[in-house]
Amino acid sequence: MPYEKNTELPEGVQDVLPPHAQTIYREAYNSAFDEYSSPKDRRGDDSREEVAHKVAWSAVKQSYSKGDDDKWHKD
């Protein structure tokens, strides 16, 4: 399901991403959730939610990198 606010994101996302990265994640997730609503639009057996989470992480990785502290930092 789409997320309206960053506070609705999974705890695992909130715990490691700074606020701006959470916004990137949320917006990418919501967009992918809509775009890949039909199983024919997805590759493999991934669910709509799994695809949306993969897209969201990919979007975050464009501007952030995981540090030695397991948290994500702006490049």
C-alpha positions, 0 to 999 in steps of 0.5 A, a space after each residue: 500500500 502507498 505511504 502518505 507520510 515518512 512516519 508510515 514507512 517500515 521501521 527498518 527504512 526509518 531507522 537507517 535513512 535520513 529524512 530526505 532519503 526517506 522522502 525519496 524512498 516514499 515517493 519512488 515506492 508510491 510511484 512504482 506501486 502504481 506503475 507495477 500494479 498489474 502482474 504482467 508489468 512485473 518480471 518474475 514472481 515478485 509481488 507489487 510491494 516487493 517491486 515497489 521496495 526494490 525501486 525505492 531502494 534503487 532511487 535512494 542509492 542514486 544519491 545516498 551510500 550506506 556507511 560503516 555505521 549501517 546508516 545511509 549518507 548523502 554522496 
